[in-house]
Amino acid sequence: MFTPEPGFPLGDIPAAYAAERPDSAAVRAGDAELTWEELYRASDAVARGLRLSGVTRGHIVPLMLPNGLDVVVAAFACLRIGAVPQPLSTRLAPAEERAILALSEPPVVIGLQEGASDRSTTVAGLRRLGAGEPTTELTTVIGPSWKAPTSGGSTGRPKIILSGAEGAFNPFDTEAWGLRPGERSLVTAPVHHNAPFSTAMTTLFNGGTVTLLERFDAERVLSEVERHAITWVYLVPTMMRRILALPEPVRARYDLSSLVSVWHCAEPCPPATKQAWIDWLGADRIRELYAGTEAQAGCTISGTQWLAHRGSVGRPAWGEIKIVGLDGTPVTEPGVPGEIFMRVAEGKPPAFRYLGAEVQETDGWSTLGDIGEFDGDGYLYLHDRRSDMLLVGGVNVYPAEIEGALTEHPHVLSSAVIGLPDPDRGNRVHAIVQIEEGRTTTPEEITDFLATRLSPHKRPSSVELVTEPLRSAAGKLRRSALRAERLG
């Protein structure tokens, strides 16, 4: 039985499994499916098409594709020729798309339509192009990085986070996510986010079968688990709350006995939600991962461990984590909160490299801006974000980016974007906008203005117009005070 060894080229994964079990399912989405043989042939043709389109080793290739078969085919095609796949949302605002492409300068952009720009193409178009190439052997190339997710960044400008791992098999993601060889994984979130993309691809690297949910639907998650005897599933707490909200008879209708692991991450999970899942499926099945896209360090925790350390996100599973007081003094005592800093373990290569931003670090230590503390057993607990970043349904939303877009409106003098509690998504984005006195600007006009500049999940759910200054004489924005005033 084929098992990839460290260093095995990721671009050769489809061929290896196709040679061993050509008719076994590799990836599903809706009612569509690709066997390993079909995935190999499709990705081989697309790889040839990419090569003919000028893509070479190290090029970043944006994949502006929804959850489906094509995004997996395109990713493996990139890995085959040493290019770096970069999953992107199909709903990026034009300004965001331009900013990201300016950083990566890709020869082609793989999307849903051909001809949208001079470098736009589709998986189907690349397959046709590649099929016309002479059937000479295509030599697999190991690229300098195996993925290039993006982040809005706390500065409000996008950045690309190039993985420090090259395009060869590395057991890191396998171990971090508890993904066993031959896993049957259900990925419920869009693969343009890092964790869904990484876990879907890692399942395939290990010879498993991935079922991609085209869009989240609470009951559909349960039906897919039963239909395909899913063993491993990825969720975020917002999804967990929506599944729990299903009527008890509906949840009881489905056979979930195949499930071995239910993983969640991306945002803090309310203890009541986690307890309800433990009560429902058992503590051993529920697992959590805490880390950034940069992955220099991270924690994991099982449901059983969580019951003994309620509210914790676990102990460090890789890398190093320390707590630093807000005065800059290292925290050595348990139970004392401070800012969480991370770095890769000594002797390990860098976990990532930024394009579009500089790494702010000292002696290898950097921070995501979280505040937390360790207990006496070494379990980490999160308190809040030191930065103003918002988590909306498990997705990072940066106020600075939204405020930057608002300042482009001719009637806006200043703005403050805050998060207000939302029972479903954790936070909802609320924009407080200072406009010139005497102007007849409306909230609806502001909303329409942002629609062409921001992706849907970043647009404020509510807009409040004010005329009083939002900043101090020193130019400081008092977000915390503004939020406290609105919470009463």
C-alpha positions in Angstrom: 0.0 0.0 0.0 1.4 3.4 -1.0 2.2 5.7 1.8 4.0 9.0 1.0 7.4 9.5 2.8 8.6 12.9 3.8 10.0 14.6 0.7 7.7 12.8 -1.8 6.6 15.3 -4.5 3.0 16.5 -3.8 2.4 16.8 -7.5 2.9 13.0 -7.9 0.2 12.1 -5.3 -2.6 11.6 -7.8 -0.5 9.3 -10.0 0.6 7.3 -7.1 -2.9 6.6 -5.8 -4.3 6.1 -9.3 -1.7 3.4 -9.9 -2.8 1.6 -6.8 -6.6 2.1 -6.7 -7.7 4.0 -9.9 -11.5 3.6 -9.4 -11.6 4.7 -5.7 -13.2 8.1 -5.0 -10.8 10.9 -4.3 -13.0 14.0 -4.1 -16.7 14.7 -4.1 -18.8 17.8 -4.2 -22.6 17.6 -4.5 -23.4 14.7 -6.8 -20.1 15.0 -8.7 -17.1 12.8 -8.0 -13.6 12.2 -9.3 -11.8 8.9 -8.9 -8.1 8.9 -8.4 -7.5 8.0 -12.0 -9.8 10.9 -13.1 -8.1 13.3 -10.7 -4.7 12.3 -12.1 -5.7 12.7 -15.7 -7.4 16.0 -15.1 -4.7 17.5 -13.1 -2.0 16.3 -15.5 -3.8 18.0 -18.4 -4.3 21.2 -16.4 -0.6 21.2 -15.4 0.4 21.0 -19.1 -2.0 23.9 -19.8 -0.5 26.0 -17.1 3.0 25.3 -18.4 2.0 26.4 -21.9 0.5 29.5 -20.3 3.9 30.5 -18.9 3.6 29.2 -15.4 6.8 28.0 -14.0 8.3 27.0 -10.6 7.6 29.4 -7.9 4.8 31.3 -9.6 1.7 31.9 -7.4 -1.5 30.8 -9.2 -4.7 32.3 -7.8 -7.6 29.8 -7.7 -10.8 31.9 -7.7 -13.0 28.9 -7.5 -15.8 27.7 -5.2 -15.8 24.5 -3.3 -15.9 21.8 -6.0 -13.9 19.4 -8.0 -12.1 22.1 -10.0 -10.3 23.7 -7.1 -8.7 20.3 -6.2 -7.7 19.6 -9.8 -6.2 23.1 -10.1 -4.3 22.8 -6.9 -2.7 19.5 -7.8 -1.9 20.9 -11.3 0.0 23.7 -9.7 1.9 21.4 -7.4 2.8 19.2 -10.4 4.9 21.9 -12.0 6.2 23.6 -8.9 3.8 26.5 -8.8 2.1 27.7 -5.6 -1.7 27.4 -5.4 -3.5 30.3 -3.9 -7.2 29.8 -3.2 -9.1 33.0 -3.3 -12.8 33.9 -2.8 -14.9 34.2 -5.9 -16.6 37.2 -4.2 -13.5 39.4 -3.7 -14.3 43.1 -4.3 -12.4 44.4 -7.3 -10.1 46.6 -5.2 -9.1 43.6 -3.0 -8.5 41.4 -6.0 -6.3 44.0 -7.7 -4.3 44.5 -4.5 -3.6 40.7 -4.1 -2.7 40.2 -7.7 -0.3 43.2 -7.5 1.6 41.3 -4.8 1.7 37.9 -6.5 1.9 39.0 -10.2 0.6 35.7 -11.5 0.9 34.7 -15.2 -2.7 33.3 -15.0 -5.7 33.5 -12.7 -7.9 30.4 -12.7 -11.6 31.4 -12.2 -15.1 30.6 -13.4 -14.9 32.7 -16.6 -12.4 33.0 -19.4 -11.5 36.4 -20.7 -12.4 38.4 -17.7 -8.9 39.8 -18.0 -5.9 39.1 -20.2 -4.7 36.5 -17.8 -8.1 34.9 -16.8 -8.6 31.2 -17.6 -10.6 28.3 -16.4 -9.9 24.7 -15.5 -11.8 23.5 -18.6 -9.8 25.9 -20.8 -6.5 24.7 -19.3 -7.5 21.1 -19.8 -8.3 21.8 -23.5 -4.9 23.5 -23.9 -3.0 20.8 -22.1 -4.7 18.0 -24.0 -3.3 19.5 -27.2 0.3 19.2 -26.0 2.2 16.2 -27.2 1.9 13.4 -24.7 5.5 13.5 -23.6 6.4 12.8 -20.0 5.7 15.7 -17.7 8.4 16.0 -15.2 7.2 16.8 -11.7 8.8 19.8 -10.0 8.9 20.5 -6.3 7.9 24.1 -5.7 9.3 26.4 -3.0 6.0 26.5 -1.2 2.9 24.4 -1.2 0.3 27.1 -0.6 -0.1 30.9 -0.4 -3.2 31.9 1.6 -4.0 35.6 2.1 -4.9 37.8 5.0 -6.3 41.3 5.2 -3.8 42.0 7.9 -4.2 44.4 10.8 -3.0 47.3 8.6 -6.0 47.0 6.4 -3.8 45.9 3.4 -3.8 42.4 2.1 -0.8 40.2 2.5 0.2 36.8 1.2 1.4 34.2 3.7 3.7 31.8 1.8 4.0 28.5 3.6 7.5 27.7 4.7 7.0 24.0 3.6 7.9 23.2 0.0 5.7 21.2 -2.4 6.7 17.9 -0.9 5.0 15.7 1.6 5.4 16.9 5.1 3.7 15.1 8.0 3.0 18.4 9.8 -0.6 19.0 8.8 -1.3 15.3 9.1 -0.2 15.3 12.8 -1.6 18.7 13.7 -5.1 17.9 12.5 -5.1 14.2 13.5 -5.7 13.2 9.9 -5.1 9.4 9.5 -4.3 7.6 6.2 -7.5 6.8 4.3 -9.6 9.4 6.2 -13.1 10.2 4.9 -13.2 14.0 5.5 -16.1 16.4 5.2 -15.0 20.0 4.7 -17.9 22.4 5.4 -16.3 25.8 4.9 -15.0 27.6 1.8 -11.6 26.3 0.8 -10.4 29.9 0.1 -9.8 29.9 3.8 -6.5 28.3 5.0 -7.8 25.6 7.4 -10.4 24.1 5.0 -7.9 24.1 2.1 -5.1 22.6 4.2 -7.2 19.8 5.6 -8.9 19.0 2.3 -5.5 18.7 0.6 -3.9 16.9 3.5 -6.6 14.3 3.5 -5.8 13.6 -0.2 -2.1 13.6 0.4 -2.8 10.7 2.8 -4.9 8.8 0.3 -8.3 9.7 1.9 -11.5 10.9 0.3 -12.7 14.5 0.6 -16.3 15.6 0.4 -16.6 19.3 -0.1 -19.8 21.0 1.0 -20.6 23.5 -1.7 -22.3 25.8 0.9 -22.9 25.3 4.6 -26.3 23.8 5.5 -26.8 22.5 9.0 -28.9 19.4 8.1 -26.8 18.7 5.0 -23.7 18.3 7.2 -25.5 15.5 9.1 -26.8 13.8 5.9 -23.4 13.9 4.3 -21.8 12.2 7.3 -24.3 9.4 7.1 -24.3 9.2 3.3 -20.5 8.8 3.0 -19.6 7.3 6.4 -17.5 10.4 7.2 -14.8 9.9 9.8 -13.4 13.4 10.1 -15.2 16.8 9.8 -14.2 20.4 10.0 -16.5 23.1 11.6 -16.4 26.5 13.1 -18.4 27.4 16.2 -20.9 29.3 14.2 -21.7 26.1 12.3 -21.8 24.1 15.5 -24.4 26.5 16.9 -26.5 26.2 13.8 -26.4 22.4 13.9 -27.4 22.4 17.5 -30.4 24.7 16.6 -31.9 21.9 14.5 -34.9 20.2 16.1 -33.9 17.2 18.2 -35.8 14.8 15.9 -33.9 16.1 12.9 -30.5 15.5 14.5 -31.6 12.1 15.7 -32.6 11.1 12.2 -29.0 10.7 11.0 -26.5 8.0 11.8 -23.2 9.6 12.9 -21.6 6.5 14.2 -18.8 6.7 11.6 -17.4 9.9 13.0 -14.1 9.7 14.8 -13.1 13.3 14.9 -15.1 16.6 14.9 -12.6 19.5 14.7 -13.3 23.1 15.2 -11.2 26.3 15.1 -11.2 29.9 13.7 -13.0 31.5 16.6 -13.5 31.0 20.3 -16.1 28.3 21.0 -18.7 29.2 23.7 -18.4 26.7 26.5 -22.1 25.9 26.4 -21.8 25.0 22.7 -18.8 22.8 23.2 -20.4 21.1 26.2 -23.6 20.4 24.1 -21.5 18.7 21.4 -19.6 16.7 24.0 -22.9 15.6 25.5 -24.2 14.7 22.1 -21.3 12.9 20.5 -18.9 12.1 23.3 -15.8 14.0 24.5 -13.3 11.8 22.6 -14.7 12.9 19.3 -14.6 16.7 19.8 -11.2 18.4 19.1 -10.0 21.9 18.8 -7.0 23.6 17.2 -5.7 27.1 18.0 -3.1 28.6 15.7 -2.7 31.3 13.1 -2.4 30.9 9.3 1.4 31.4 9.9 1.5 28.2 11.9 4.7 28.9 13.7 3.1 27.3 16.8 -0.3 26.0 17.9 -2.3 24.2 20.5 -4.8 21.3 20.3 -7.1 19.9 22.8 -9.5 16.9 23.0 -12.9 17.1 24.5 -11.8 14.9 27.4 -8.9 17.3 28.2 -11.3 20.3 27.8 -13.6 18.8 30.5 -10.7 18.9 32.9 -9.5 22.3 31.7 -12.8 24.0 30.8 -12.4 26.9 28.4 -8.8 26.0 27.4 -7.6 25.7 23.8 -5.0 23.2 24.9 -1.3 22.8 25.4 1.3 23.7 22.7 1.4 20.8 20.1 4.2 22.3 18.0 6.4 25.4 18.2 6.9 27.5 21.3 4.4 29.8 23.0 5.0 32.3 25.8 3.0 35.0 27.6 4.3 38.6 27.8 2.8 41.2 30.0 1.4 44.3 28.4 4.4 46.2 29.9 6.8 43.9 27.9 7.8 41.7 30.9 7.8 38.0 30.4 5.1 36.2 32.4 6.4 33.1 34.2 3.6 32.4 36.7 0.5 30.5 35.8 -2.8 32.4 35.9 -1.3 35.7 34.9 -2.6 37.1 31.6 -0.6 38.8 28.9 -0.1 38.9 25.1 0.6 35.5 23.4 3.8 35.2 21.5 4.8 32.3 19.2 7.8 31.1 17.4 9.0 27.9 15.6 10.8 25.3 17.6 14.6 25.7 17.8 16.3 24.2 14.8 13.1 24.2 12.6 12.9 26.2 9.4 10.7 29.3 9.2 7.0 28.4 9.0 6.0 31.2 6.6 7.1 34.2 4.7 5.0 37.3 4.0 4.5 39.1 0.7 3.1 42.6 1.3 4.1 42.9 4.9 7.1 42.7 7.2 7.3 40.2 10.0 7.4 42.0 13.3 9.4 39.8 15.6 12.1 39.7 18.2 14.4 36.7 18.4 11.9 34.8 16.3 8.9 35.6 18.5 5.8 37.2 16.9 2.2 37.7 18.1 -1.3 37.3 16.7 -2.4 40.0 19.1 -4.3 37.6 21.4 -4.4 37.9 25.2 -4.3 34.8 27.3 -2.8 32.9 30.1 -1.4 29.4 31.0 -2.7 27.4 33.9 -0.4 25.3 36.2 -0.7 22.3 33.8 0.5 24.2 30.8 -3.0 24.7 29.2 -3.6 27.9 27.4 -6.7 30.1 27.9 -7.7 32.9 25.6 -9.2 36.2 26.9 -9.5 38.7 24.1 -7.7 40.2 21.1 -5.3 43.0 21.9 -5.8 44.2 18.4 -9.1 45.4 17.1 -9.6 42.4 14.8 -13.1 41.0 14.7 -14.1 37.4 14.3 -17.3 37.2 12.3 -18.5 33.6 11.8 -15.0 32.3 12.2 -13.5 34.8 9.6 -11.1 37.5 10.5 -12.4 41.0 9.8 -10.0 44.0 10.2 -11.7 47.3 11.1 -8.7 49.2 9.6 -9.5 47.8 6.2 -13.2 48.8 6.4 -12.3 52.3 7.7 -9.9 52.7 4.9 -12.6 52.1 2.4 -15.0 54.4 4.2 -12.5 57.3 4.0 -12.8 57.1 0.2 -16.4 58.5 0.4 -16.3 62.2 -0.2 -18.7 63.0 2.7 -17.0 60.9 5.4 -14.7 62.7 7.8 -13.8 59.7 10.0 -15.1 56.3 11.0 -14.9 53.6 13.7 -15.7 50.0 13.0 -16.6 47.9 16.0 -18.0 44.5 16.7 -21.3 44.2 18.4 -22.5 40.8 19.9 -24.3 38.5 17.5 -25.8 35.2 18.8 -25.1 33.4 15.6 -21.8 34.7 14.2 -20.2 35.9 17.4 -19.8 39.5 16.1 -21.6 41.7 13.7 -19.8 44.6 12.0 -21.1 48.0 13.0 -19.7 51.2 11.4 -19.9 54.5 13.2 -19.4 57.1 10.5 -18.7 60.8 11.0 -20.0 62.9 8.2 -19.9 66.6 7.4 -22.6 68.7 9.0 -25.4 69.6 6.7 -24.8 66.6 4.4 -27.8 64.4 3.5 -25.8 61.2 3.3 -27.8 58.1 4.3 -26.7 54.7 5.8 -28.0 53.1 2.6 -25.7 55.3 0.5 -22.7 54.3 2.7 -23.7 50.6 2.3 -24.0 50.9 -1.4 -20.6 52.7 -1.6 -18.9 49.8 0.3 -20.5 47.1 -1.9 -18.0 47.9 -4.7 -15.0 48.0 -2.4 -15.4 45.2 0.2 -16.2 41.5 0.1 -19.6 40.7 1.6 -18.4 39.3 4.9 -16.5 42.6 5.6 -19.4 45.0 4.9 -21.0 46.5 8.0 -24.4 45.0 9.0 -25.4 48.4 10.4 -24.2 51.9 9.7 -24.6 54.7 12.3 -24.1 58.3 11.1 -22.8 60.9 13.6 -21.4 64.4 13.3 -19.3 64.6 16.5 -15.6 63.7 16.3 -14.6 60.1 16.7 -11.0 60.8 17.4 -9.1 62.5 20.1 -7.1 65.6 19.6 -4.1 63.4 19.2 -5.8 61.5 16.4 -6.5 58.4 18.4 -9.6 56.4 17.7 -11.5 55.4 20.9 -13.0 52.1 19.7 -13.3 50.5 23.1 -15.2 53.5 24.5 -17.5 53.7 21.5 -18.3 50.0 21.8 -18.9 50.3 25.5 -21.3 53.2 24.9 -23.4 51.2 22.5 -23.5 48.2 24.7 -25.0 50.4 27.4 
